[in-house]
Amino acid sequence: MSKQTKPGRLPSLNALRAFAVAGRHANLRDAAEELFVTASALSHQIRGLEERLGVRLFIRSQQGLQLSEAGRSIHPQVEAAFSQLSDTLASLKPAGRSQILTVSMLSTFAMRWFIPRLYRFQQQHPDIEVRISTSIELVDFDRDDMDCAIRSGQGKWTGTKALRLFEERFSPVCSPTLATADKPLHEPADLMHHTLLHSKMRPHDWRMWLSAEGLPDFRASHELEFETRNFAIAGAIRGLGVAIIDPLLVQEELKDGRLIQPFSHSLPASSAYHLVWPDWREETPKLSAFREWLLSETKEQ
């Protein structure tokens, strides 16, 4: 039996957390979304941990990411350790002083719409601690420890109640320096001279917008696909091309001039953002407060 590892020689908590989350998702992209890092950064952390331990924790193949035999042997314990650590730290909080509200949402929505407004909720309800979980998967309220979720869709998810918050819209956005004199953007057909940016998760947004503009057969000369809409937005700011995005997600960039809408109209989507919670769970004061705050925020848009 090997000598017990001294606390000072343990790998970094960030690397262990990266291993735990990647092992649970078996997918670098989804794990990176949850941890708010890039897939490349997550992969680097895992490789560093493997080098530190001297053993392969994952098997990488064309089919994806799988735990190795060594990875499977320690993953449950590592997950349990983080869970215990979270419970231990939570026990330090004085009883009755704080309530925890867990919310699931997409990372781009979290970073660009929700988090910039969250301080107002915390000012109104300092006794409620909001914990955000980002995932592209629909929440299974029977399995996942979540109070509610914010999702885009038709508002009809089995076993849930859904409150419509606001509709989605699509509009091209780009850097003001992109539309130069030799490549103007006076009308949608001018997009043929530019690179179209879009997210892997939203492959049809450009097609829907172009069809609504009378260009159903439009074929871009060049496209760039990103993991998330947030990356597509970053690409547009840097002048890589024209992104298709809900203007509400880039309000700050449009206001300060880092992005412009070359065309004055946007397309209403068939989907809308909803607050979703399980229909079988008794309503709680913290969820009621959160719902009322969300409604007040959307009325001001």
Secondary structure, DSSP 4 states (H G I P E B T S, - for coil): -PPPPPGGGSPPHHHHHHHHHHHHHT-HHHHHHHHTS-HHHHHHHHHHHHHHHTS--EEEETTEEEE-HHHHHHHHHHHHHHHHHHHHHHTTSPTTS-EEEEEEE-HHHIIIIIHHHHHHHHHH-TTEEEEEEE-SSPP-TTTS--SEEEEEESS--TTEEEEEEEEEEEEEEB-TTTS-TTS--SSGGGGGGSEEEEETT-TTHHHHHHHHTT-TT---SEEEEESSHHHHHHHHHTTS-EEEE-GGGGHHHHHHTSSB-SSS--EEEEEEEEEEEETTSPP-HHHHHHHHHHHHHHHT-
